[in-house]
Amino acid sequence: MSGPPWSARRALSDGLRAAGLWYGGAVLLLAWGATAVLGAAPPTLGLLAVTSAVVAAGGLLFLLPVSRPAGAVIVLAAVVVMAAGFAASLVVLARSSVPLTSTAGFPLSPMKSAMLAFAVNAGRRRAPLTAGLALVAVSETLCAIAGPALGVRWGFDLPEAATLALVALASTGFLIAGRRTEQPRRASRAAAGEEALTRTRSIARSRAAAVVHDTVLGDLAAIAATGPGRLPPAAVGRLERTLELLASPDWAAPAALPESIGGPVLAAIARREADGLVVRLDGELTELRGLGTEVEQALAAAIEQCLVNTAKHAGTEIADVTVLADRDGLTVMVADAGSGFDPDAVDRNRLGISTAVRARIAEVGGTVRVFAQPGVGTTVLLTVPKGAGA
């Protein structure tokens, strides 16, 4: 199972996502309340509520499920919508009876901070800072140009600058942390490549030995058993076929190597790694080749769903997949040190657990055990038989 082509955008972390949404919403309410306290008329309050809702809607665009190529479009759309809402708020406040002496004062300054708070949901790495800089540039340009035209003096907004600095610190911190994990990730990939090369060489040697045994040694034995004189046509034909085989450039190449060594499982892991998840693979990997086709496909799909859950819900970019084998079957442990959850609080009808994991493994005669605790992490044990399945 390759997973759906659409996935929810993720903020720098689940904590910052929630904080950005709550803070942004609270600050917008504060701006509206400050306007009421400053003596705005009901029509002004109603218009400001509408423009504030537009700003909030722009912030919620960051949460839309999108594919990777469309991410930049969503960020741009969110910035445009929030800027439009802010521009409308500036016009409404400037034409109202509210004493608006500067673009850096209430209630415009809280609205700018609210937009920056929403920007932490723009994505990972540099996306929040990029969106934040764009919002500051657009909002301050509007204030510098439209403000004086509407009778409102432009002023340096210190709270806005402080909020942008916090977004920059958060983005930089997560970027540095990501780079620090890059070296172990590269080392893990190098080790996996070396292991694959070792497996390739081992299989090539085995096939070479088989070819030599089945052809060359057999031909030599046939020649030794033939009496003096010309070789029989059958012997000549067999020697010609052997020479053609040995002359072939890929006579010792293992056919379909990935499928022979747990191909579906490794392919599922590779897909999750391509989406940014770091998967540390360990254990008795060669035991994967002893699985039946149905068991192998079910196990690969279940592992991939576990990794999807880690990337989507655990708040971490690192997962461990360990393969353990015994005489009767195979156990794969998928673990992360993320946010965890309470298994008893999860709806039994949730497809991610019941259908995508438990049902698949049960269909091939296996079992699934889930160990999780909030704040500690999640471990899923997938146990399957080595045969073709029940």
Contacts in CASP RR format, 6 or more apart in sequence:
PFRMAT RR
TARGET T0000
AUTHOR 0000-0000-0000
METHOD contacts of the structure
MODEL  1
MSGPPWSARRALSDGLRAAGLWYGGAVLLLAWGATAVLGAAPPTLGLLAV
TSAVVAAGGLLFLLPVSRPAGAVIVLAAVVVMAAGFAASLVVLARSSVPL
TSTAGFPLSPMKSAMLAFAVNAGRRRAPLTAGLALVAVSETLCAIAGPAL
GVRWGFDLPEAATLALVALASTGFLIAGRRTEQPRRASRAAAGEEALTRT
RSIARSRAAAVVHDTVLGDLAAIAATGPGRLPPAAVGRLERTLELLASPD
WAAPAALPESIGGPVLAAIARREADGLVVRLDGELTELRGLGTEVEQALA
AAIEQCLVNTAKHAGTEIADVTVLADRDGLTVMVADAGSGFDPDAVDRNR
LGISTAVRARIAEVGGTVRVFAQPGVGTTVLLTVPKGAGA
1 268 0 8 1.000
1 300 0 8 1.000
1 301 0 8 1.000
1 304 0 8 1.000
1 305 0 8 1.000
1 356 0 8 1.000
2 271 0 8 1.000
2 304 0 8 1.000
3 271 0 8 1.000
3 304 0 8 1.000
3 308 0 8 1.000
5 67 0 8 1.000
6 65 0 8 1.000
6 66 0 8 1.000
6 67 0 8 1.000
7 65 0 8 1.000
7 67 0 8 1.000
7 275 0 8 1.000
7 312 0 8 1.000
8 63 0 8 1.000
8 65 0 8 1.000
8 312 0 8 1.000
9 62 0 8 1.000
9 63 0 8 1.000
9 64 0 8 1.000
9 65 0 8 1.000
9 66 0 8 1.000
9 71 0 8 1.000
9 74 0 8 1.000
9 121 0 8 1.000
9 122 0 8 1.000
9 123 0 8 1.000
10 17 0 8 1.000
10 123 0 8 1.000
10 124 0 8 1.000
10 312 0 8 1.000
11 17 0 8 1.000
11 20 0 8 1.000
11 62 0 8 1.000
11 120 0 8 1.000
11 121 0 8 1.000
11 122 0 8 1.000
11 123 0 8 1.000
11 124 0 8 1.000
11 128 0 8 1.000
12 120 0 8 1.000
12 123 0 8 1.000
12 124 0 8 1.000
12 128 0 8 1.000
12 170 0 8 1.000
12 171 0 8 1.000
12 174 0 8 1.000
13 174 0 8 1.000
13 315 0 8 1.000
14 315 0 8 1.000
14 339 0 8 1.000
16 120 0 8 1.000
16 121 0 8 1.000
16 170 0 8 1.000
17 120 0 8 1.000
17 121 0 8 1.000
19 117 0 8 1.000
19 120 0 8 1.000
20 117 0 8 1.000
20 118 0 8 1.000
20 120 0 8 1.000
20 121 0 8 1.000
21 117 0 8 1.000
21 118 0 8 1.000
21 121 0 8 1.000
23 114 0 8 1.000
23 117 0 8 1.000
24 56 0 8 1.000
24 113 0 8 1.000
24 114 0 8 1.000
24 117 0 8 1.000
24 118 0 8 1.000
25 56 0 8 1.000
25 114 0 8 1.000
25 117 0 8 1.000
27 110 0 8 1.000
27 111 0 8 1.000
27 113 0 8 1.000
27 114 0 8 1.000
27 117 0 8 1.000
28 52 0 8 1.000
28 55 0 8 1.000
28 56 0 8 1.000
28 110 0 8 1.000
28 111 0 8 1.000
28 114 0 8 1.000
30 107 0 8 1.000
30 110 0 8 1.000
31 48 0 8 1.000
31 52 0 8 1.000
31 106 0 8 1.000
31 107 0 8 1.000
31 108 0 8 1.000
31 110 0 8 1.000
31 111 0 8 1.000
31 114 0 8 1.000
32 45 0 8 1.000
32 48 0 8 1.000
32 49 0 8 1.000
32 52 0 8 1.000
32 107 0 8 1.000
33 107 0 8 1.000
34 106 0 8 1.000
34 107 0 8 1.000
34 110 0 8 1.000
35 44 0 8 1.000
35 45 0 8 1.000
35 48 0 8 1.000
35 93 0 8 1.000
35 96 0 8 1.000
35 98 0 8 1.000
35 106 0 8 1.000
35 107 0 8 1.000
36 45 0 8 1.000
38 98 0 8 1.000
38 99 0 8 1.000
38 106 0 8 1.000
38 107 0 8 1.000
39 97 0 8 1.000
39 98 0 8 1.000
40 48 0 8 1.000
40 96 0 8 1.000
40 97 0 8 1.000
40 98 0 8 1.000
41 96 0 8 1.000
41 97 0 8 1.000
44 92 0 8 1.000
44 93 0 8 1.000
44 96 0 8 1.000
44 97 0 8 1.000
44 98 0 8 1.000
47 88 0 8 1.000
47 92 0 8 1.000
48 89 0 8 1.000
48 92 0 8 1.000
48 93 0 8 1.000
48 107 0 8 1.000
50 88 0 8 1.000
51 85 0 8 1.000
51 86 0 8 1.000
51 88 0 8 1.000
51 89 0 8 1.000
51 92 0 8 1.000
52 85 0 8 1.000
52 89 0 8 1.000
52 111 0 8 1.000
54 81 0 8 1.000
54 82 0 8 1.000
54 84 0 8 1.000
54 85 0 8 1.000
54 88 0 8 1.000
55 81 0 8 1.000
55 82 0 8 1.000
55 85 0 8 1.000
55 86 0 8 1.000
55 89 0 8 1.000
55 111 0 8 1.000
55 114 0 8 1.000
55 115 0 8 1.000
56 114 0 8 1.000
56 118 0 8 1.000
57 81 0 8 1.000
58 77 0 8 1.000
58 78 0 8 1.000
58 81 0 8 1.000
58 82 0 8 1.000
58 118 0 8 1.000
59 78 0 8 1.000
59 81 0 8 1.000
59 82 0 8 1.000
59 115 0 8 1.000
59 118 0 8 1.000
59 119 0 8 1.000
59 121 0 8 1.000
60 118 0 8 1.000
61 74 0 8 1.000
61 77 0 8 1.000
61 78 0 8 1.000
61 81 0 8 1.000
62 74 0 8 1.000
62 75 0 8 1.000
62 78 0 8 1.000
62 118 0 8 1.000
62 119 0 8 1.000
62 121 0 8 1.000
62 122 0 8 1.000
62 123 0 8 1.000
62 131 0 8 1.000
63 121 0 8 1.000
64 74 0 8 1.000
66 73 0 8 1.000
66 74 0 8 1.000
75 122 0 8 1.000
75 123 0 8 1.000
75 127 0 8 1.000
75 130 0 8 1.000
75 131 0 8 1.000
78 118 0 8 1.000
78 122 0 8 1.000
78 131 0 8 1.000
79 131 0 8 1.000
79 134 0 8 1.000
79 135 0 8 1.000
79 138 0 8 1.000
82 115 0 8 1.000
82 118 0 8 1.000
82 135 0 8 1.000
83 135 0 8 1.000
83 138 0 8 1.000
83 139 0 8 1.000
83 142 0 8 1.000
86 108 0 8 1.000
86 111 0 8 1.000
86 112 0 8 1.000
86 115 0 8 1.000
86 139 0 8 1.000
86 142 0 8 1.000
87 142 0 8 1.000
87 146 0 8 1.000
89 107 0 8 1.000
89 108 0 8 1.000
89 111 0 8 1.000
90 103 0 8 1.000
90 108 0 8 1.000
90 142 0 8 1.000
90 143 0 8 1.000
90 146 0 8 1.000
90 147 0 8 1.000
90 150 0 8 1.000
90 152 0 8 1.000
91 146 0 8 1.000
91 150 0 8 1.000
93 100 0 8 1.000
93 107 0 8 1.000
93 108 0 8 1.000
93 152 0 8 1.000
94 100 0 8 1.000
94 147 0 8 1.000
94 150 0 8 1.000
94 151 0 8 1.000
94 152 0 8 1.000
95 150 0 8 1.000
98 107 0 8 1.000
100 108 0 8 1.000
100 152 0 8 1.000
101 152 0 8 1.000
101 153 0 8 1.000
102 152 0 8 1.000
102 153 0 8 1.000
102 154 0 8 1.000
102 155 0 8 1.000
103 109 0 8 1.000
103 143 0 8 1.000
103 144 0 8 1.000
103 147 0 8 1.000
103 152 0 8 1.000
103 153 0 8 1.000
103 154 0 8 1.000
103 155 0 8 1.000
103 157 0 8 1.000
104 154 0 8 1.000
104 155 0 8 1.000
104 156 0 8 1.000
104 157 0 8 1.000
104 158 0 8 1.000
104 160 0 8 1.000
105 157 0 8 1.000
108 143 0 8 1.000
109 157 0 8 1.000
109 159 0 8 1.000
109 160 0 8 1.000
110 159 0 8 1.000
112 135 0 8 1.000
112 136 0 8 1.000
112 139 0 8 1.000
112 157 0 8 1.000
112 159 0 8 1.000
112 160 0 8 1.000
112 163 0 8 1.000
113 159 0 8 1.000
113 160 0 8 1.000
113 163 0 8 1.000
115 132 0 8 1.000
115 135 0 8 1.000
115 139 0 8 1.000
116 132 0 8 1.000
116 135 0 8 1.000
116 136 0 8 1.000
116 160 0 8 1.000
116 163 0 8 1.000
116 164 0 8 1.000
116 167 0 8 1.000
117 163 0 8 1.000
119 128 0 8 1.000
119 131 0 8 1.000
119 132 0 8 1.000
119 135 0 8 1.000
119 167 0 8 1.000
120 128 0 8 1.000
120 167 0 8 1.000
120 170 0 8 1.000
121 128 0 8 1.000
122 128 0 8 1.000
122 130 0 8 1.000
122 131 0 8 1.000
122 132 0 8 1.000
124 174 0 8 1.000
125 171 0 8 1.000
125 174 0 8 1.000
125 175 0 8 1.000
126 171 0 8 1.000
126 175 0 8 1.000
127 171 0 8 1.000
128 167 0 8 1.000
128 170 0 8 1.000
128 171 0 8 1.000
129 167 0 8 1.000
129 168 0 8 1.000
129 171 0 8 1.000
129 172 0 8 1.000
132 164 0 8 1.000
132 167 0 8 1.000
133 164 0 8 1.000
136 160 0 8 1.000
136 164 0 8 1.000
139 160 0 8 1.000
140 154 0 8 1.000
140 157 0 8 1.000
143 152 0 8 1.000
143 154 0 8 1.000
143 155 0 8 1.000
144 154 0 8 1.000
147 153 0 8 1.000
147 154 0 8 1.000
148 154 0 8 1.000
178 317 0 8 1.000
181 278 0 8 1.000
181 317 0 8 1.000
181 318 0 8 1.000
184 278 0 8 1.000
185 278 0 8 1.000
188 278 0 8 1.000
188 280 0 8 1.000
188 281 0 8 1.000
192 281 0 8 1.000
195 285 0 8 1.000
199 257 0 8 1.000
199 261 0 8 1.000
199 286 0 8 1.000
200 254 0 8 1.000
200 257 0 8 1.000
203 254 0 8 1.000
203 257 0 8 1.000
203 260 0 8 1.000
204 252 0 8 1.000
204 253 0 8 1.000
204 254 0 8 1.000
207 252 0 8 1.000
207 253 0 8 1.000
207 254 0 8 1.000
208 252 0 8 1.000
211 245 0 8 1.000
211 246 0 8 1.000
211 251 0 8 1.000
211 252 0 8 1.000
215 242 0 8 1.000
215 245 0 8 1.000
215 246 0 8 1.000
216 242 0 8 1.000
216 246 0 8 1.000
219 235 0 8 1.000
219 238 0 8 1.000
219 239 0 8 1.000
219 242 0 8 1.000
222 235 0 8 1.000
222 238 0 8 1.000
223 231 0 8 1.000
223 235 0 8 1.000
226 232 0 8 1.000
226 235 0 8 1.000
231 239 0 8 1.000
245 251 0 8 1.000
254 260 0 8 1.000
258 266 0 8 1.000
258 267 0 8 1.000
260 289 0 8 1.000
261 285 0 8 1.000
261 286 0 8 1.000
261 288 0 8 1.000
261 289 0 8 1.000
262 285 0 8 1.000
262 288 0 8 1.000
262 289 0 8 1.000
262 291 0 8 1.000
262 296 0 8 1.000
263 288 0 8 1.000
263 296 0 8 1.000
263 300 0 8 1.000
264 296 0 8 1.000
264 297 0 8 1.000
264 299 0 8 1.000
264 300 0 8 1.000
265 288 0 8 1.000
265 296 0 8 1.000
265 299 0 8 1.000
265 300 0 8 1.000
265 303 0 8 1.000
265 332 0 8 1.000
266 288 0 8 1.000
267 300 0 8 1.000
268 300 0 8 1.000
268 301 0 8 1.000
268 303 0 8 1.000
268 304 0 8 1.000
268 307 0 8 1.000
269 279 0 8 1.000
269 281 0 8 1.000
269 303 0 8 1.000
269 304 0 8 1.000
269 307 0 8 1.000
269 321 0 8 1.000
271 304 0 8 1.000
272 279 0 8 1.000
272 304 0 8 1.000
272 307 0 8 1.000
272 308 0 8 1.000
272 311 0 8 1.000
272 319 0 8 1.000
273 279 0 8 1.000
275 311 0 8 1.000
276 311 0 8 1.000
276 317 0 8 1.000
277 307 0 8 1.000
277 310 0 8 1.000
277 311 0 8 1.000
277 317 0 8 1.000
277 318 0 8 1.000
277 319 0 8 1.000
278 317 0 8 1.000
278 318 0 8 1.000
278 319 0 8 1.000
279 307 0 8 1.000
279 319 0 8 1.000
279 320 0 8 1.000
279 321 0 8 1.000
280 318 0 8 1.000
280 319 0 8 1.000
280 320 0 8 1.000
280 321 0 8 1.000
281 321 0 8 1.000
281 322 0 8 1.000
281 323 0 8 1.000
282 320 0 8 1.000
282 321 0 8 1.000
282 322 0 8 1.000
282 323 0 8 1.000
283 322 0 8 1.000
283 323 0 8 1.000
283 324 0 8 1.000
284 323 0 8 1.000
284 324 0 8 1.000
284 325 0 8 1.000
285 323 0 8 1.000
287 323 0 8 1.000
287 325 0 8 1.000
287 330 0 8 1.000
287 386 0 8 1.000
288 296 0 8 1.000
288 323 0 8 1.000
288 330 0 8 1.000
290 386 0 8 1.000
290 387 0 8 1.000
291 299 0 8 1.000
291 330 0 8 1.000
291 384 0 8 1.000
291 386 0 8 1.000
291 387 0 8 1.000
292 386 0 8 1.000
292 387 0 8 1.000
292 388 0 8 1.000
292 389 0 8 1.000
293 388 0 8 1.000
294 364 0 8 1.000
294 388 0 8 1.000
294 389 0 8 1.000
295 364 0 8 1.000
295 384 0 8 1.000
295 385 0 8 1.000
295 386 0 8 1.000
295 387 0 8 1.000
295 388 0 8 1.000
295 389 0 8 1.000
298 360 0 8 1.000
298 361 0 8 1.000
298 363 0 8 1.000
298 364 0 8 1.000
298 384 0 8 1.000
299 330 0 8 1.000
299 332 0 8 1.000
299 361 0 8 1.000
299 364 0 8 1.000
299 382 0 8 1.000
299 384 0 8 1.000
301 356 0 8 1.000
301 360 0 8 1.000
302 356 0 8 1.000
302 357 0 8 1.000
302 360 0 8 1.000
302 361 0 8 1.000
302 368 0 8 1.000
302 382 0 8 1.000
303 321 0 8 1.000
303 332 0 8 1.000
303 334 0 8 1.000
303 382 0 8 1.000
305 352 0 8 1.000
305 356 0 8 1.000
305 357 0 8 1.000
306 319 0 8 1.000
306 334 0 8 1.000
306 357 0 8 1.000
306 380 0 8 1.000
306 382 0 8 1.000
307 319 0 8 1.000
307 321 0 8 1.000
307 334 0 8 1.000
309 352 0 8 1.000
309 378 0 8 1.000
310 316 0 8 1.000
310 319 0 8 1.000
310 334 0 8 1.000
310 336 0 8 1.000
310 338 0 8 1.000
310 378 0 8 1.000
311 317 0 8 1.000
313 339 0 8 1.000
313 340 0 8 1.000
313 341 0 8 1.000
314 336 0 8 1.000
314 338 0 8 1.000
314 339 0 8 1.000
314 340 0 8 1.000
314 377 0 8 1.000
314 378 0 8 1.000
315 338 0 8 1.000
315 339 0 8 1.000
316 336 0 8 1.000
316 337 0 8 1.000
316 338 0 8 1.000
316 339 0 8 1.000
318 336 0 8 1.000
318 337 0 8 1.000
319 334 0 8 1.000
319 335 0 8 1.000
319 336 0 8 1.000
320 333 0 8 1.000
320 334 0 8 1.000
320 335 0 8 1.000
320 336 0 8 1.000
321 332 0 8 1.000
321 333 0 8 1.000
321 334 0 8 1.000
322 332 0 8 1.000
322 333 0 8 1.000
322 335 0 8 1.000
323 330 0 8 1.000
323 331 0 8 1.000
323 332 0 8 1.000
324 330 0 8 1.000
324 331 0 8 1.000
324 332 0 8 1.000
324 333 0 8 1.000
325 331 0 8 1.000
328 385 0 8 1.000
328 386 0 8 1.000
329 383 0 8 1.000
329 384 0 8 1.000
329 385 0 8 1.000
329 386 0 8 1.000
330 383 0 8 1.000
330 384 0 8 1.000
330 385 0 8 1.000
330 386 0 8 1.000
331 381 0 8 1.000
331 382 0 8 1.000
331 383 0 8 1.000
331 384 0 8 1.000
332 381 0 8 1.000
332 382 0 8 1.000
332 384 0 8 1.000
333 379 0 8 1.000
333 380 0 8 1.000
333 381 0 8 1.000
333 382 0 8 1.000
334 379 0 8 1.000
334 380 0 8 1.000
334 382 0 8 1.000
335 377 0 8 1.000
335 378 0 8 1.000
335 379 0 8 1.000
335 380 0 8 1.000
336 377 0 8 1.000
336 378 0 8 1.000
337 376 0 8 1.000
337 377 0 8 1.000
338 375 0 8 1.000
338 376 0 8 1.000
338 377 0 8 1.000
338 378 0 8 1.000
339 374 0 8 1.000
339 375 0 8 1.000
339 377 0 8 1.000
340 372 0 8 1.000
340 373 0 8 1.000
340 374 0 8 1.000
340 375 0 8 1.000
340 376 0 8 1.000
340 377 0 8 1.000
340 378 0 8 1.000
341 372 0 8 1.000
341 374 0 8 1.000
341 378 0 8 1.000
342 372 0 8 1.000
342 373 0 8 1.000
342 374 0 8 1.000
343 370 0 8 1.000
343 372 0 8 1.000
346 353 0 8 1.000
348 354 0 8 1.000
353 370 0 8 1.000
357 368 0 8 1.000
357 380 0 8 1.000
357 382 0 8 1.000
358 368 0 8 1.000
361 367 0 8 1.000
361 368 0 8 1.000
361 382 0 8 1.000
361 383 0 8 1.000
361 384 0 8 1.000
362 368 0 8 1.000
363 390 0 8 1.000
364 384 0 8 1.000
364 385 0 8 1.000
364 389 0 8 1.000
364 390 0 8 1.000
365 384 0 8 1.000
365 385 0 8 1.000
365 389 0 8 1.000
365 390 0 8 1.000
366 382 0 8 1.000
366 383 0 8 1.000
366 384 0 8 1.000
366 385 0 8 1.000
366 390 0 8 1.000
367 383 0 8 1.000
368 380 0 8 1.000
368 381 0 8 1.000
368 382 0 8 1.000
368 383 0 8 1.000
369 380 0 8 1.000
369 381 0 8 1.000
369 383 0 8 1.000
370 378 0 8 1.000
370 379 0 8 1.000
370 380 0 8 1.000
370 381 0 8 1.000
371 378 0 8 1.000
371 379 0 8 1.000
371 380 0 8 1.000
371 381 0 8 1.000
372 378 0 8 1.000
372 379 0 8 1.000
END
